[in-house]
């Protein structure tokens, strides 16, 4: 998997926090650098739209650093 994605951001609201953490662990095992955003434990009540904005800003910030 390395080479397709060197770094990935994943985020979710509280409803998908467990699935997101499983995915993050899997990707890390494959050598991908993963940044997890949004709810970490499923107990934090977070709106998905807020998480989407957080992910978008993180990606945009990385794109700025690369140029």
HUMOUR-V630738 format. One record per residue. N is the residue number from 1. SS is DSSP state (H for helix, E for strand, L for the rest). Layout:
((N SS) (N SS))
This chain:
((1 L) (2 L) (3 L) (4 L) (5 L) (6 L) (7 E) (8 E) (9 E) (10 E) (11 E) (12 E) (13 L) (14 H) (15 H) (16 H) (17 H) (18 H) (19 H) (20 H) (21 H) (22 H) (23 H) (24 H) (25 H) (26 H) (27 H) (28 H) (29 H) (30 L) (31 L) (32 L) (33 E) (34 E) (35 E) (36 E) (37 E) (38 E) (39 L) (40 L) (41 L) (42 L) (43 L) (44 L) (45 L) (46 L) (47 L) (48 H) (49 H) (50 H) (51 H) (52 H) (53 H) (54 H) (55 H) (56 H) (57 H) (58 H) (59 H) (60 H) (61 H) (62 H) (63 H) (64 H) (65 H) (66 H) (67 L))
